[in-house]
């Protein structure tokens, strides 16, 4: 990668705005229809770059029927062999298409191969493209299948590695007699499950069931009162207020024995080291998406966060003024779908050198 040097990061003022201690990025993993290898290889190289820049985590989206990663577990197994330190996440796996046992096996293999670095993001409910995929995935009418949070609970139970059958139950394989359980066992993976929560119902389930919380640039304002408490009502119209309230509700409900980790995502596009044409392209991208941030959408009052595009100071001003960002210490930079590998490299370079240090983040020792 060849990126011009960035100017020094703006100084962090003590007590000024959020204190970010963990920095990750989320990438879509795009590829051209006629050359998927090239795009997947570019994404693996991006994970390697993220590690060199000191990012704490690299996350991939799981997408079906699109030019993206359709099996996060397979991709992260490969990424685990190309990196040594960085945490490897998926945001998110739609659990509706998955067998809670078979997915647990795949994730366990990938986690063991990576040395225990997987962070598994999940979602429940009717998965994307169900009208096209349902009959291919399920034996029987997919509309009658349980697509609820219960599938995630069963996945976690499988990852705990409890033995199957009674204490006398054993299985025999060549040279081996053992009590049966999911293999390989990946200690701690069950505690590294995340739920992509963007509504009152989903964050409450996440907190009550002790998962970590992923929250990004889309939330539902439905049922959130304008004040600090939670109450039924029309809902707030301000994104940051709604998201801050969801985060606090999650923390209110999560058990004291859980770390209550919250990773917050924002589309962050600094252009300090970009050329003039690239800066203008970034501005056009942000302008095309601004209209959606001006009002709630639909019955669920869906709210969108503004993208943060500009020089480092402009982005820092936006992050420091964001009420939801102030609630967290883990920031996830969400890379736009529409850009290419060179853009992503420049963005990650500028985030690591000109944005994150001013928020308190420091890369790990070399």
SVG drawing of the C-alpha trace seen along z (x, -y; Angstrom):
<svg xmlns="http://www.w3.org/2000/svg" viewBox="-47 -20 54 68">
<polyline fill="none" stroke="black" stroke-width="0.4" points="0.0,0.0 1.3,-3.5 -0.5,-6.2 0.9,-9.8 1.8,-10.6 -1.0,-12.1 -0.7,-15.3 -0.3,-14.7 -3.5,-13.7 -5.3,-16.6 -4.4,-16.5 -6.8,-14.8 -8.0,-17.0 -8.4,-15.4 -12.0,-14.5 -13.0,-15.9 -15.5,-13.5 -15.3,-9.7 -12.4,-7.6 -11.9,-4.9 -9.7,-2.0 -10.6,0.6 -10.7,-0.2 -12.1,2.1 -13.3,2.0 -16.2,3.7 -15.8,4.4 -18.3,5.7 -16.0,8.1 -17.1,7.2 -15.8,8.9 -16.6,8.8 -19.1,11.5 -16.5,12.9 -13.5,12.9 -14.5,13.6 -11.0,14.7 -9.6,11.3 -12.1,9.6 -11.8,12.1 -8.0,11.9 -8.3,8.1 -10.3,8.4 -7.8,10.8 -5.1,8.3 -7.2,5.6 -7.3,7.7 -3.5,8.0 -3.2,4.3 -5.5,3.7 -3.3,5.8 -0.2,3.9 -1.9,0.5 -2.7,1.7 -6.5,2.2 -7.8,4.4 -10.5,6.1 -11.4,6.7 -15.0,7.7 -16.7,9.1 -20.3,8.9 -22.1,12.2 -24.3,11.7 -26.3,14.3 -27.0,14.1 -24.7,11.0 -21.1,10.4 -19.9,10.8 -18.9,13.4 -21.6,16.0 -19.9,18.0 -18.2,15.9 -16.8,18.9 -14.9,20.1 -13.6,16.6 -12.5,16.0 -10.7,19.4 -8.6,18.2 -8.1,14.7 -6.9,16.5 -4.1,18.0 -3.0,14.6 -3.0,12.8 -1.7,13.4 -3.1,10.9 -6.2,9.0 -9.7,10.1 -11.8,11.6 -15.5,10.8 -18.6,11.3 -21.4,8.8 -23.8,10.5 -24.7,14.1 -28.5,14.4 -29.2,17.4 -32.4,18.3 -30.4,20.0 -28.2,21.9 -28.3,25.1 -27.3,24.1 -25.2,27.3 -23.5,27.3 -22.7,23.5 -21.3,24.1 -18.9,26.7 -17.8,24.4 -17.2,21.5 -15.3,23.7 -13.0,24.9 -12.3,21.4 -11.8,20.2 -9.3,22.9 -7.4,22.4 -7.1,18.7 -6.0,19.2 -9.2,18.0 -9.7,14.7 -13.3,15.0 -16.0,12.5 -19.3,13.8 -22.1,11.3 -25.6,12.7 -29.1,11.7 -32.5,13.4 -35.8,13.1 -36.7,13.8 -33.4,13.7 -32.7,11.7 -34.0,13.0 -36.2,15.6 -38.7,15.8 -35.8,16.9 -33.7,19.0 -36.2,20.5 -37.1,23.5 -33.5,24.2 -32.4,24.1 -35.2,25.8 -36.8,29.2 -40.4,28.2 -42.2,24.9 -39.7,22.4 -42.5,20.2 -43.3,22.7 -39.7,22.9 -38.5,21.2 -36.5,18.2 -36.5,16.5 -33.8,15.7 -34.1,19.3 -31.8,20.4 -29.1,18.2 -29.6,19.6 -29.2,23.1 -26.0,22.1 -24.6,20.8 -25.5,23.9 -23.7,26.0 -20.6,23.9 -20.5,24.4 -19.3,27.9 -21.5,29.9 -21.4,33.6 -24.3,35.3 -26.3,38.2 -26.0,39.4 -22.7,39.9 -22.3,43.4 -22.8,42.4 -19.6,42.9 -18.8,43.0 -16.1,45.1 -13.8,44.1 -10.5,45.6 -8.2,45.6 -10.5,43.6 -13.4,43.9 -14.8,40.6 -17.9,38.9 -19.6,37.1 -19.8,33.3 -19.3,30.7 -15.8,30.9 -13.4,29.2 -14.3,27.5 -13.3,23.8 -13.1,22.5 -14.5,19.0 -16.2,18.7 -19.7,18.8 -18.7,15.6 -17.7,13.9 -21.1,13.9 -22.6,10.6 -26.1,9.6 -26.8,6.9 -29.4,4.9 -31.1,1.8 -34.5,1.8 -35.8,1.9 -36.9,5.5 -33.6,6.7 -31.3,4.9 -33.5,6.1 -33.1,9.7 -29.4,9.2 -29.0,7.8 -31.2,10.4 -29.4,13.2 -25.9,12.0 -24.6,11.5 -22.4,8.6 -24.1,5.8 -23.3,4.6 -25.0,1.4 -24.4,-0.5 -25.7,-3.3 -29.3,-2.2 -31.7,-2.0 -35.4,-2.0 -36.8,-4.9 -40.1,-3.1 -41.2,-3.1 -38.3,-5.2 -39.4,-8.1 -37.7,-11.5 -36.4,-11.5 -33.9,-9.3 -36.3,-6.5 -37.9,-3.8 -41.6,-4.0 -44.2,-3.3 -44.8,-6.1 -44.3,-7.5 -40.5,-7.4 -37.7,-9.9 -36.6,-11.3 -33.0,-12.0 -30.6,-9.1 -28.0,-9.7 -30.5,-10.0 -32.3,-6.9 -29.1,-4.9 -27.8,-6.2 -31.0,-5.1 -30.8,-1.6 -27.2,-1.2 -28.3,-2.3 -31.2,0.1 -28.9,3.0 -26.5,2.2 -29.4,1.9 -30.4,5.5 -27.2,7.3 -26.1,9.4 -23.4,8.2 -21.3,11.2 -21.1,10.2 -18.7,7.6 -21.5,5.7 -19.4,5.0 -20.9,2.6 -19.2,2.1 -20.6,-0.9 -20.3,-1.4 -20.1,-4.6 -19.3,-5.2 -16.1,-7.2 -14.4,-8.4 -11.4,-10.7 -9.7,-12.1 -6.6,-13.7 -4.2,-11.7 -6.6,-11.3 -6.2,-13.2 -8.6,-15.8 -10.6,-13.6 -11.1,-11.0 -12.2,-13.7 -14.8,-14.9 -16.0,-11.3 -16.3,-10.8 -18.3,-14.1 -20.7,-13.0 -21.2,-9.6 -22.1,-11.3 -24.4,-13.9 -26.4,-11.1 -27.1,-9.5 -27.8,-12.6 -31.5,-12.9 -32.3,-9.6 -30.9,-11.0 -33.3,-13.9 -36.4,-12.1 -37.7,-8.7 -38.8,-6.2 -41.8,-3.9 -43.9,-2.5 -40.8,-1.4 -39.4,-5.0 -36.1,-3.8 -33.3,-6.3 -30.0,-6.6 -26.8,-8.1 -25.1,-10.7 -21.9,-9.6 -18.7,-11.3 -16.8,-12.4 -14.1,-15.1 -10.7,-15.9 -9.7,-14.5 -10.9,-17.6 -14.3,-17.5 -14.7,-13.8 -13.5,-14.3 -15.9,-17.1 -18.7,-14.8 -17.7,-11.9 -17.2,-14.1 -20.6,-15.6 -22.3,-12.2 -24.2,-11.3 -24.1,-7.5 -20.3,-7.5 -19.8,-9.0 -21.3,-5.9 -18.8,-3.4 -15.1,-2.5 -15.2,-0.2 -15.5,-1.9 -16.1,0.0 -15.4,-1.9 -17.9,-0.7 -16.4,-0.9 -18.9,-1.8 -20.0,0.8 -19.3,-1.3 -15.6,-1.8 -12.6,0.3 -9.6,1.7 -7.4,-1.4 -10.1,-3.6 -10.3,-1.2 -6.6,-1.2 -6.5,-5.0 -9.4,-5.3 -7.9,-2.8 -4.5,-4.5 -6.1,-7.9 -8.3,-6.6 -5.3,-4.9 -3.1,-8.0 -5.3,-11.1 -8.6,-10.2 -8.4,-7.4 -5.3,-8.6 -7.1,-11.9 -9.9,-9.9 -7.5,-8.2 -6.8,-5.0 -3.3,-3.6 -2.1,-0.7 -0.7,2.3 3.1,2.4 4.9,3.8"/>
</svg>
